[in-house]
């Protein structure tokens, strides 16, 4: 159920992030790096001790996917990290204060979806990226789950076969 809710939230977050694809001249590599830096900014305000565990990266996801209501060129990056926390960490209080901790470049977004766990969606205004931060219990350990979706970036032209729509062979 929680994963289905995350998928719904991601869909709500992807659409605004794709809006600037047509005019974007950034490469996929550049938007990927910007997205990872936004995750790092969130991690910096999480008090120690913490353990940051980036999840495996998927292939670039095409901005012109038939399931999306846009036909933009390029692909967007999705970053997914877990940040493991001490057992007594007050996740609810931390999540509710996260936008303030991050500063004026960050803005809380209300996607209008009620969930049964602590969660916040944050817009990083300089890049237009949205970072979702939510309470997670992974392998019995308290954690924060961080997900970022970049804007579209231009994929390099190459002759490698695609393993997925929009992805490039590695």
URTAGI-V409401 format. One record per pair of residues at least 4 apart in sequence whose ideal C-beta (glycine too) atoms are under 6 Angstrom apart, sorted by the first residue. I is the first residue (numbers start at 0). J is the second residue. D is the distance in Angstrom with one decimal. If there is no record, write none. Layout:
i->I j->J d->D
i->I j->J d->D
//
This chain:
i->4 j->114 d->5.5
i->9 j->13 d->6.0
i->11 j->110 d->4.6
i->12 j->129 d->4.4
i->12 j->148 d->5.5
i->13 j->148 d->5.6
i->16 j->148 d->5.1
i->16 j->150 d->5.4
i->17 j->62 d->5.5
i->17 j->69 d->5.1
i->17 j->71 d->5.9
i->17 j->151 d->6.0
i->19 j->23 d->5.4
i->19 j->150 d->5.4
i->20 j->62 d->4.9
i->20 j->71 d->3.2
i->20 j->73 d->5.8
i->20 j->151 d->3.3
i->21 j->71 d->5.5
i->23 j->150 d->5.9
i->23 j->151 d->5.5
i->25 j->29 d->4.3
i->25 j->30 d->5.2
i->25 j->152 d->5.0
i->26 j->152 d->5.3
i->26 j->153 d->5.3
i->27 j->59 d->5.5
i->27 j->74 d->5.6
i->27 j->152 d->3.6
i->27 j->154 d->5.1
i->30 j->76 d->5.8
i->30 j->149 d->4.1
i->30 j->150 d->5.8
i->30 j->152 d->3.7
i->31 j->76 d->4.2
i->33 j->126 d->5.2
i->34 j->76 d->5.1
i->34 j->78 d->5.1
i->34 j->128 d->5.7
i->34 j->147 d->4.7
i->34 j->149 d->4.1
i->35 j->78 d->5.8
i->37 j->123 d->4.8
i->37 j->128 d->5.2
i->37 j->130 d->5.7
i->37 j->147 d->5.5
i->38 j->78 d->5.4
i->38 j->80 d->5.7
i->38 j->145 d->5.5
i->38 j->147 d->5.4
i->41 j->130 d->5.9
i->41 j->145 d->5.9
i->42 j->51 d->5.6
i->44 j->100 d->4.4
i->45 j->49 d->5.3
i->45 j->82 d->5.7
i->49 j->82 d->5.3
i->49 j->84 d->6.0
i->50 j->83 d->4.1
i->51 j->82 d->5.3
i->52 j->81 d->4.7
i->53 j->80 d->4.9
i->54 j->79 d->4.2
i->58 j->163 d->5.2
i->58 j->166 d->3.0
i->59 j->74 d->3.3
i->59 j->165 d->5.6
i->59 j->166 d->5.7
i->60 j->74 d->5.7
i->60 j->75 d->5.6
i->60 j->165 d->5.7
i->61 j->74 d->5.2
i->61 j->164 d->5.3
i->61 j->165 d->2.6
i->62 j->71 d->4.0
i->62 j->73 d->5.1
i->62 j->151 d->4.3
i->63 j->70 d->4.9
i->63 j->71 d->6.0
i->71 j->151 d->5.4
i->73 j->151 d->3.9
i->73 j->152 d->5.3
i->73 j->153 d->4.8
i->74 j->154 d->5.4
i->74 j->165 d->4.8
i->75 j->149 d->5.0
i->75 j->151 d->5.4
i->76 j->149 d->4.2
i->77 j->148 d->5.4
i->78 j->147 d->4.4
i->79 j->146 d->5.2
i->80 j->145 d->4.6
i->81 j->137 d->5.7
i->81 j->142 d->4.8
i->81 j->144 d->5.8
i->82 j->143 d->4.5
i->83 j->140 d->5.2
i->83 j->142 d->4.8
i->84 j->88 d->3.9
i->84 j->141 d->4.9
i->90 j->117 d->5.6
i->90 j->134 d->4.7
i->91 j->117 d->4.7
i->94 j->117 d->4.4
i->94 j->119 d->5.2
i->96 j->100 d->5.6
i->97 j->119 d->5.6
i->98 j->105 d->5.4
i->98 j->107 d->4.3
i->98 j->121 d->5.9
i->101 j->105 d->3.9
i->104 j->124 d->5.3
i->104 j->125 d->5.7
i->105 j->121 d->5.2
i->105 j->123 d->5.9
i->106 j->122 d->4.7
i->107 j->119 d->6.0
i->107 j->121 d->6.0
i->108 j->120 d->4.5
i->108 j->122 d->5.1
i->110 j->120 d->5.6
i->114 j->118 d->5.3
i->116 j->134 d->4.7
i->117 j->134 d->4.1
i->118 j->133 d->3.8
i->119 j->132 d->5.3
i->120 j->129 d->5.7
i->120 j->131 d->5.1
i->121 j->130 d->4.9
i->122 j->129 d->5.5
i->123 j->128 d->4.8
i->127 j->150 d->5.6
i->128 j->147 d->5.7
i->128 j->149 d->5.8
i->129 j->148 d->5.9
i->130 j->147 d->4.7
i->131 j->146 d->4.5
i->132 j->143 d->5.7
i->132 j->145 d->5.5
i->133 j->144 d->5.1
i->135 j->142 d->4.5
i->135 j->144 d->4.0
i->137 j->142 d->4.9
i->159 j->167 d->5.3
i->159 j->168 d->3.5
i->160 j->168 d->4.8
i->161 j->166 d->5.5
i->162 j->166 d->5.2
i->162 j->168 d->5.9
//
